[in-house]
């Protein structure tokens, strides 16, 4: 059985560099590339780069929502599994209240 050991995580939000900002974690057990992007479109570009670098799966923050998730999957032609963080309805209300402050 193949071993998952190279992950990508992308989150989206205002104020990040136009090209995206990328950090790397490397340990004996796994490697991860973590990216912060200002738009879903830049997230798609980063996802393509991550796939070309060999990531085996990508996780997206909840800010991508369902439409952004589908855009990322399409942008990489489904080459690796893509998942997304999701909030229960009550937790999303808390998040929106925080963001509206």
C-alpha positions as CSV (number, residue, x, y, z in Angstrom):
1,X,0.0,0.0,0.0
2,X,1.3,3.5,-0.9
3,X,2.1,5.9,1.9
4,X,0.7,9.4,2.1
5,X,3.5,11.6,3.1
6,X,3.3,14.8,1.0
7,X,0.4,17.1,1.7
8,X,-0.8,20.5,0.5
9,X,-3.0,22.9,2.5
10,X,-4.3,26.1,1.0
11,X,-6.3,28.9,2.7
12,X,-7.8,32.0,1.2
13,X,-8.2,35.4,2.7
14,X,-7.8,39.1,2.2
15,X,-4.4,40.7,2.5
16,X,-2.1,37.9,1.4
17,X,0.5,38.5,-1.3
18,X,-0.8,38.6,-4.8
19,X,1.2,35.5,-5.8
20,X,0.4,33.7,-2.6
21,X,2.6,33.0,0.4
22,X,4.0,29.4,0.9
23,X,5.6,27.7,3.9
24,X,7.0,24.2,4.1
25,X,7.0,21.7,6.9
26,X,9.4,18.8,6.7
27,X,9.7,16.0,9.2
28,X,10.8,12.3,9.1
29,X,7.1,11.4,8.9
30,X,5.7,13.8,6.3
31,X,6.2,16.9,4.2
32,X,3.6,19.7,3.8
33,X,3.3,22.8,1.8
34,X,1.0,25.4,3.3
35,X,-0.2,28.3,1.2
36,X,-2.1,31.5,1.9
37,X,-3.7,33.1,-1.2
38,X,-5.8,36.2,-1.8
39,X,-8.2,34.6,-4.3
40,X,-9.6,31.3,-5.4
41,X,-8.0,31.7,-8.8
42,X,-4.5,32.1,-7.2
43,X,-5.4,29.0,-5.1
44,X,-6.0,27.1,-8.3
45,X,-2.6,28.2,-9.6
46,X,-0.9,27.1,-6.4
47,X,-2.8,23.8,-6.4
48,X,-1.4,23.1,-9.9
49,X,2.1,23.9,-8.7
50,X,1.7,21.6,-5.7
51,X,0.6,18.7,-7.9
52,X,3.5,19.3,-10.2
53,X,5.8,19.2,-7.1
54,X,4.4,15.8,-6.1
55,X,1.8,16.5,-3.4
56,X,-0.4,13.5,-2.9
57,X,-3.5,15.3,-1.6
58,X,-4.7,18.9,-1.0
59,X,-6.9,20.2,1.7
60,X,-8.6,23.6,1.4
61,X,-9.8,26.0,4.1
62,X,-13.5,26.6,4.5
63,X,-13.2,30.0,2.7
64,X,-13.1,28.2,-0.6
65,X,-16.7,27.0,-0.1
66,X,-18.2,24.4,-2.5
67,X,-17.7,26.4,-5.7
68,X,-14.0,27.1,-4.9
69,X,-13.5,23.4,-4.1
70,X,-14.9,22.4,-7.5
71,X,-12.7,25.0,-9.2
72,X,-9.6,23.6,-7.6
73,X,-10.5,20.0,-8.5
74,X,-11.1,21.1,-12.1
75,X,-7.9,23.1,-12.2
76,X,-5.8,20.0,-11.4
77,X,-7.8,17.7,-13.6
78,X,-8.6,15.5,-10.5
79,X,-5.0,14.3,-10.3
80,X,-5.0,14.1,-6.5
81,X,-7.8,14.1,-4.0
82,X,-8.9,17.5,-2.7
83,X,-10.8,17.9,0.5
84,X,-12.1,20.9,2.4
85,X,-12.6,22.1,5.9
86,X,-16.2,22.7,6.7
87,X,-18.0,24.4,9.6
88,X,-21.4,23.3,11.1
89,X,-24.0,26.0,10.6
90,X,-23.7,27.3,14.2
91,X,-20.0,27.6,13.9
92,X,-20.2,29.4,10.6
93,X,-22.5,32.0,12.4
94,X,-19.7,32.5,15.0
95,X,-17.1,33.0,12.2
96,X,-19.3,35.5,10.3
97,X,-19.9,37.4,13.6
98,X,-16.2,37.6,14.2
99,X,-15.4,38.7,10.6
100,X,-18.1,41.4,10.8
101,X,-16.5,43.1,13.9
